[in-house]
Amino acid sequence: MQKYEIIINPKLLKQLEKDIWMNEHVPAVLKLEGKQYTIGLAYRGNVLRKKIKKSYNIVFQKPFTMNGAHEIHLNAEFSDISLSRNKLSLDFFDQIGVITPHSKHVLLYINGICQGIYLNLESFDRFLLRKRKLPLGPIIYATNYHANFSLLTPENKLKTSLIEGYTIKYGQKKDIRVLENMIAMTNTLSNERFEEEIPLVMDIEKYFKWLSGVVCTQNYDGFIHNYALYQNGDTGKFEMTPWDYDGTWGRDLHGKKIAYDYVPITGYNTLTGRLLHLPKFSSLYREILSSILEKEFTTECQMERVEQVLNDLKPYISLDLYLTTSLEEFEKEKDVFHRFITNRNSYLRQELKQLQSKI
């Protein structure tokens, strides 16, 4: 496992600790494999900032990039006993054909003191697009729960703006108007016109692959938060990408076990609701999800990956002083994964039959 060593003025570190909601980056140095990078360092996340083991955002300044990335995230994965649900989820999305940030576990040291195991996550930005040789295009983040493709907030209050909950990561202000128009289209067009026009602005097949990933991993927040929209520069159509998937595979974001049937097969946002109301799109979703349940989201396929990742982490567990669970409890998470995948797959297969009966 790679060692990431951050050197920072203790006064600046205390400044971060004093105001955990400060978004301004402070200067620091990252040492990695004999190389040294001047960086800006800040805490990241919402719920994550309140944890004793902090998560970090790193912006490279000199040199401007590291391995093609200008920005990375170091996630503490504090509430996940396995430290691996986020990574396993993103790897699964990648496996089923969704554009996804890559990730790897690292050991983080700050001023010589080991902070434990962290997940190094790519930032979904223009540098990632260039690295993957994808067409440049606007990237819009869903930054809170109002990003539900609706005229109403989750509390059923009328939104003051259709683009509440969204922030431009890459692009211009005018680019978000395309998303605004799509949300208006989703909520106002007749079924006939919606069926004709939505494929012009959203890649429906890729949307259903993303939806299948959220449904299979059972990320309750994933339908109205924890995603980004990328408007492909060649097609002009939006594609979806996930992030922050620690509350998955049978546990919520606080680490509490949740039932395998907690999240429905249809998800929770308005765009999905409109798409699945139409037989043409509902059939496509059923076909895509059915294939994933048959090939990728199986106990045999996923447990091989689960065991590999957990076995790779096992030798380093004792170095993470923030962990409150024992090595025995860590090992038992394999059973949690196994039961969830088996039961979730069976449940979704039954729900597919119900979905088929409505077509």
N, C-alpha and C positions, 0 to 999 in steps of 0.2 A: 504494500500500500504506500502510495506517495506521501511524502511529508511536506506540508505547506507551513512555512515559518513566517509569521508576521512580526515585524519589529516596529514599534510605535512608541512615541513619547508618552510616558505614563500619565502626564497631565492631560493629553488629548484623549487617552483611554478613559480617564475619569470623567472627562467632558461628555463622552458618549454615555457612560453609565449614569450620569446625573440627569440627562435628558434623553430618555430612550426613544422619544418621538422626533428627535432632530433628524432631518433628512440630509442635511449638509454633510458631505464627505470630509473627513479629516485626513491629512497626509500620513502615509506610512510606507513601509517597504515590505515586499514579499520576496522571500528567498525560496527558490525551488530548483532542485537538481543543479546546483552550482551557478545558477543565474539569479540576477537580482532585478526586481521590477519596482519602480516608483508607482505607488497606487493611491487612490482615494478610498477610504474605508468608512462604511456606515452600517448601522443595523438595518435589517429588512423585515418586511412582513407586518402584520397587524397583531394577530394572536401571538405570533412568534416572538415579538418584542417583549412580551410579558413573562416569558420563560426565563428561568435562571441560566440556562444554556442558550446564549444568543445566536441568532443567525445573522449573516453578514452579506453585504453587497460590496463588490470590489470593482472599481473602474481603473483600468490601466492608463497610466499617463506617460511614462517613459520606460521602455518603448510603449507605443500607443496600443499595441495588441500583444496577446500571448496566444500562440497557436491559432491565429486568425480571429480571436475573440477580443473585443474591447471591454467587455463587461462579463462578470461571472457572479454566481450566487453560491454562498456556502451555507447550506441548511443544516441546522442542528438535529433535526428529526427527533426532538426531545420527547414528544408524546407517543412515539412509536416504539414499542418494545423491541421490534425486529430491526429498527433503523433502516428498513429496506423497502417499505411499501411505496414510497415515492418513486424510487428507482425502478422497482418491478412494474409499476403502473406505466411509467414512461417507456420502458422497454417493450411492454405489451402493445402500447399504441404504435410504436415504431414497427413492431412485428406485423400489425394488421394494416399498415399503409397510411398512417397519419403522420404528417410532419410534426416532429417532436424534438424538444431539446434533449441532447444526450447528457448523461450523468455518470459520475464515478465517485466512489468513496475515497476519502483522503483523511490523513491524520493532521489536525491543525494544532500548531503551537503559536502562542502569542508571548513575545518577550521571554522565550525559553521554557514556558510552562505549557504542558500538553493540555489542550482543551477537549480532546477526545475525537471521536469519529464524526466526520461531516460529509455531507453529500455535495459535491461540486456540480453545479447545474449550469448549463449554457443559458445565456440570456437569449430570448427570442427577439432578434433585431436584424438590422440590415447586414451585420457582419455574419450572422448565422446563414442568411440567405446566400451571401457570396460564398461562404465556405461550402455550402451544399450545391452550389452552382444553380440556384433557383432564380427565376426572374425577380428583379427588384420590384417592390410594390408596397403600398401602405400597410402598416401593422398597427392594429388598434387593440389595446388591452381592456378586458373586462375587469375593472378594479373594485367593484362592489356588487351587492346583490340586486341592484336595479338593472343590471345587464341581462334582462329576461326577454328581450325582443317584444315587449308589450307597451301599451299605452299607460298601463298602471304599474305601480310599485308592487313588490310582494305583499305589502300591507293593504293592497287594493285602493290606494290613493292615486289620483290622477298625477302623472308626471308633469313637471314644469318644462321638461325638454325630453324629446325622444332619445337623446343620446346621454341621458343620465346613466352613470355607471361605467362610462367608457372614457379612455384616455388615449391619445395618439402617442405611440411609441416611435414610429417612423413615418414621416409624411408631412403633409400640410393640412391646415385647418379645413380646406375645401374637401379633402379626402374623406373626412368623417361624414360629409353630406351624403355620400353614396350609401353609407350605413343607415343614416337617418331616413333616406328614401326607402330603403329596404324594410325598415321597421314599419314605416307608414304603409307600405304595400302589404305587409303581412297582416296588418290590422284593419285594413279598409277595403281591399279588393274583393270582388266576388270570387267564388271558387274557380270559375272558369278562367278569369283573367289571372288569378294568382297562380294557377297551374301552368299557364303560358309564360308568365313573366318572372317567377322566382328562379327558374333555372338559368336565366340570363345574368343574375347577379350572385347566385350562390351555387357552388359546385355540389349538387345534391348527393351524388354518390360519396364524395369525400365527407360531406356533412354526416351521412348515415354511418360511415366508418367511425367517425369521431363519437357520434351518439352511442354506437355499439360499445366503444371503449369505456365510456362513462358508465353505461348500464352494467357492463360485465364487472368492472372493478368496484362498482357501487359507491361512487363519489357523490354524496348527497348535494354538495355545493357545486358540482361540476356543470350543472345545466344553466346556472345563472351567475356564475362566477368562475374563477380559476381557469380561464381560457383566453386565447387571443384570436383575433380575426386577421388573416393575411389576405390581401387582395392581390392575387397573382397578376404580375405585370404583363403576362402574355394573354391570358384568358379574360382578365378583367373581373374574374369571379372570386368571391370570398372562399377561403378554406379555414378550417378550425384547428387550433393546436392547444393541448392541455398544459397546465402547470400546477404545482403544489398539490400533489396527490397522496399525502401522508394518511388522510382519513379514508382508507380503502381496504379491500380484501378482508372484510369482516370486522373492522374497527372504525370508529369515527375519529374526527380530528383531535379529540382529547384522549384517544387511546382506549375508549370504552368499547366493548364488544357490542355489535348490533346484529340483528337477525339477517339471514341471507336474503329474505324477501322484503327488506325495508324500503328499497327503492324500486319503483315499478318499471316495467319494460319500456314505457312510453316517455319516461323522464318528466321534466317539470316546466319547460319553457313554452312560450306562445308559438314560436316558429315551428317547433316539433309538433305541437298540437295541430297546427294548420296543415302541415305536410302529411301527417298520418291520417287526417280526416279524408284525404283523397286516395282512392284505391290505387292509382298509378304509383304514388310515392310510398304508400303503405306496403305494397307488394315488393318494391325495391328494398325497403328497410328489412322486411322479413327475410328476403333472399340473402342480404349481406350479413345480418346477424346470425342466421341459420348456419351459414358457411363458417363463421368465426367460432360458433359453439361446437362445430364438428371438427375443426382443424386446429385452432389456436387456443381457445379458452377451454382447455380440457385439463383434467387432473394430471394426466401423464405428461403433457407438454409443459404446463406451468410449474409443476412441482420439481421438475428437473432444474429449472431456472431458480426457483426458490431455494432449493438445497444448495445450489452452487453459490449463490450470493451470501446466504447465511453462513455457510462453511468458510467462505473467504473472510467474513467479518469476525468469526469466532476467536481467532488468536489475538485480536486487538481489543476485545471487549474490556479486559481488565485495565486498559490504559484510559478508559473513559470514566473519569471520576464523577461525572454528572449522572451516570446511570444508577437507578435505584433498584433495578431488577437483577436477579442472580443469573448466572450462566445457565442454570437449569431452566429458569423461566424463559430465557432467550431461546433455548433449544425447543421448548414446548410450542413456540410460535409456528413451527413447521406443521404441527397438528391443526392449529387454528387456520392456517392457509389451506391445508388439505380439505378440511371440513367445509370451509367456505366455498372453494372452487367447485367441489363435488355437488354441494347443495344448490349453489347459485346456478350452475349449469343446468341442473335438473329443473329448477324453478323456471328459468327463462325458456327452456324447451316447452314446458307446459303453457306458458304465457304466449308463446308464438302461435300455438294452436288456437288460442282465444283470439289473437290478433287476426289470424287467417279467417276465422269465422265472420269477422266484421267486414272483410273485403268484398 
